Amino acid sequence: MNYEVVVTCAVTGAGDTLGKHPDVPVTPKQVADAAIEAAKAGAAVAHCHVRDPETGKGSRDPELFKEVVDRIRSSDTDVVINLTAGMGGDWVPDKANPAMPGPGTDMIGPRERLAHVGALKPEICSLDCGTLNFGNGNEIYVSTPPFLREMAQLVQSWGVKPELEVFDLGHIRFAKQLIAEGLVDEPPMFQICLGIPWGADQTVDTMKVMKDQLPAGANWAGFGISRMQMPMAAVATAMGGNVRVGLEDNLYLDRGVLASNGQLVERAIEIIERMGARAVTPAEARKKLGLGGA
């Protein structure tokens, strides 16, 4: 059981969710406001993607990230900033010639994927620790061992803590290899990502199996998507982990009731407190996670 829980709010993501929820944050101002809202509701960490303000689709434009970070940092609300570094790994084979990239491919190298992280130096950035069949189409998220080694080395040199996002057991195995090679500083920080098609399923048993494979002394959090977001928050807390909620992973507060990021944080904290634990402050999270400013 974890009695001092770090709550992360993933405020928007890059998925095609705008048609399902009219208030999913899109513009840099909306993303920053959502991070501040989540912090005021009790989240210690805000995990941020950016979107193209014109189309609403996920973006990796460093200028959009800069505006989000500047707005959060200039506010009077403290929150640990966690930026995604997962954009730029999408490969869709061309139907006529599968050896070539088709429509929807956005494939770039390690330094380009981290351009915004190197410029802005957030306290945390995500590091997706393996390749994954993503959904039921032909899209593959590509994150190879050489790419990951280079990305880990870069964020280490910048003093940014990598959040090792693991979607399957093989991802944990490789993340432990990064640690063994000295490319990830102690204590490592893992995010167990459950329910994403076709990664690990979101069940109690799956979370336990993955948690049991983490290295000793690791900080970790876990999340589920959609209707399993809150059950997996309870499971992670009970198993000694931290919690992630937010509109990136789930749009609903209750059946048929659209949520805000702040409401999802409040619901998660209510669950945590009913279990006899509490959500920690950003300052406490920095100390617990071994962040540079701790």
Residue pairs with C-beta under 8 A, 6 or more apart in sequence:
1 237
1 238
1 239
1 240
1 275
1 276
1 277
2 236
2 237
2 239
2 240
2 241
2 242
2 277
3 276
3 277
3 278
4 277
4 278
4 280
4 284
4 288
5 237
5 242
5 243
5 272
5 277
5 278
5 279
5 280
6 44
6 45
6 219
6 221
6 242
6 243
6 279
6 280
6 285
6 288
6 289
7 42
7 43
7 44
7 45
7 242
7 243
7 244
7 245
7 265
7 268
7 269
7 272
7 279
7 280
8 43
8 44
8 45
8 46
8 47
8 82
8 221
8 242
8 243
8 244
8 245
8 246
9 34
9 35
9 38
9 39
9 41
9 43
9 45
9 46
9 47
9 244
9 245
9 246
9 261
9 264
9 265
10 47
10 49
10 223
10 244
10 245
10 246
10 247
10 248
10 249
11 25
11 31
11 34
11 35
11 38
11 46
11 47
11 48
11 49
11 246
11 247
11 248
11 261
12 24
12 25
12 26
12 30
12 31
12 34
12 48
12 49
12 50
12 51
12 246
12 247
12 248
13 49
13 58
13 247
13 248
13 249
14 49
14 51
14 57
14 58
14 59
14 84
14 86
14 87
15 58
15 248
16 57
17 24
17 247
17 251
18 24
18 26
18 56
20 251
21 247
21 251
21 258
23 258
23 260
24 56
24 247
24 251
25 31
25 33
25 34
25 51
25 247
25 261
26 51
26 53
26 56
27 51
27 53
28 50
28 53
28 64
28 67
28 68
28 71
29 67
29 71
31 48
31 49
31 50
31 51
31 68
32 67
32 68
32 71
32 72
32 75
33 71
34 46
34 247
34 260
34 261
35 46
35 48
35 68
35 72
35 79
35 81
36 72
36 75
36 77
36 79
37 260
37 261
37 262
38 46
38 79
38 246
38 261
38 262
38 265
39 46
39 77
39 78
39 79
39 282
40 77
40 262
41 261
41 262
41 263
41 265
41 266
41 269
42 265
42 266
42 269
42 279
43 79
43 265
43 279
44 79
44 80
44 279
44 280
44 281
44 282
44 284
44 285
45 79
45 80
45 81
45 82
45 124
45 282
45 285
46 72
46 79
46 80
46 81
46 82
47 82
47 83
47 84
47 124
47 126
47 163
47 244
47 246
47 248
48 65
48 68
48 69
48 81
48 82
48 83
48 84
49 58
49 84
49 87
49 248
50 58
50 59
50 60
50 61
50 64
50 65
50 68
51 57
51 58
51 59
51 64
52 58
52 59
52 61
52 64
53 64
58 87
59 87
60 87
60 88
60 106
60 108
60 113
60 115
60 116
62 115
62 116
62 119
62 120
65 83
65 116
65 119
65 120
66 116
66 119
66 120
69 81
69 83
69 120
69 122
72 79
72 81
73 81
78 281
78 282
78 283
79 282
80 123
80 124
80 282
80 285
80 286
80 289
80 291
81 122
81 123
81 124
82 122
82 123
82 124
82 125
82 126
82 163
83 116
83 117
83 120
83 122
83 124
83 125
83 126
84 125
84 126
85 113
85 114
85 117
85 125
85 126
85 127
85 128
85 151
85 155
86 113
86 126
86 128
86 141
86 165
87 106
87 113
88 106
88 107
88 108
88 112
88 113
89 106
89 107
89 108
89 113
89 128
89 141
89 142
89 143
90 104
90 105
90 106
90 107
90 134
90 139
90 140
90 141
90 142
91 101
91 105
91 107
91 139
91 140
91 141
91 142
92 101
92 102
92 103
92 104
92 105
92 137
92 138
92 139
92 140
93 99
93 100
93 101
93 102
93 138
94 100
94 101
94 102
94 103
95 102
101 107
102 138
104 139
107 142
109 147
110 147
110 150
110 151
110 154
111 118
111 150
111 154
113 147
113 151
114 125
114 151
114 154
114 155
117 125
117 154
117 155
117 158
117 160
118 154
118 158
121 158
121 159
121 160
122 160
123 160
123 161
123 286
123 291
123 292
123 293
124 160
124 161
124 162
124 163
124 189
124 289
124 291
125 155
125 160
125 161
125 162
125 163
126 162
126 163
126 165
126 191
127 148
127 151
127 152
127 155
127 162
127 163
127 164
127 165
128 141
128 143
128 165
128 167
128 171
129 143
129 148
129 164
129 165
129 166
129 167
129 171
129 172
129 174
129 175
129 178
130 143
130 148
130 166
130 167
130 168
130 170
130 171
130 174
131 140
131 141
131 142
131 143
131 144
132 140
132 141
132 143
132 167
132 168
132 196
132 198
132 199
133 140
133 197
133 198
134 140
134 141
134 196
134 197
134 198
135 197
135 198
136 197
145 174
148 174
148 178
149 178
149 181
149 183
151 162
152 162
152 178
152 183
152 184
153 183
155 161
155 162
156 162
156 183
156 184
156 185
159 292
160 292
161 185
161 189
161 289
161 290
161 291
161 292
162 184
162 189
163 189
163 190
163 191
164 175
164 178
164 184
164 188
164 189
164 190
164 191
165 171
165 190
165 191
165 193
166 172
166 175
166 190
166 191
166 192
166 193
166 210
167 193
167 196
167 199
167 200
168 199
168 200
169 200
169 209
169 210
169 213
172 190
172 210
172 213
172 214
173 213
175 184
175 188
175 190
176 215
178 184
179 186
179 188
179 215
185 290
186 217
186 290
187 217
187 218
187 219
187 289
187 290
188 215
188 217
188 218
188 219
189 218
189 219
189 220
189 289
189 290
190 214
190 218
190 219
190 220
190 221
191 220
191 221
191 222
191 223
191 244
192 200
192 207
192 210
192 211
192 220
192 221
192 222
192 223
192 236
192 241
193 199
193 200
193 222
193 223
194 200
194 201
194 202
194 203
194 206
194 207
194 222
194 223
194 224
194 225
194 228
194 232
195 201
195 202
195 224
195 225
195 226
195 228
195 232
196 225
200 206
200 210
202 224
202 225
202 228
202 232
204 235
207 222
207 232
207 235
207 236
207 239
208 239
210 222
211 220
211 222
211 239
211 240
211 241
214 220
219 242
219 288
219 289
219 290
220 241
220 242
221 236
221 241
221 242
221 243
221 244
222 232
222 235
222 236
222 239
222 241
222 242
222 243
222 244
223 229
223 232
223 233
223 236
223 243
223 244
223 245
223 249
224 231
224 232
224 233
224 249
225 249
225 250
226 249
226 250
226 251
226 252
227 250
227 252
227 255
229 245
229 249
229 250
229 264
230 245
230 267
230 268
230 271
233 243
233 244
233 245
233 268
233 271
233 272
234 271
234 275
236 242
236 243
237 243
237 271
237 272
237 275
237 277
238 275
243 268
243 272
245 264
245 265
245 267
245 268
246 261
246 264
246 265
247 259
247 260
247 261
247 264
250 259
250 264
251 258
251 259
252 258
252 259
253 259
253 263
253 264
253 267
259 267
268 279
269 279
272 278
272 279
273 279
280 288
285 291
286 293
286 294
287 294
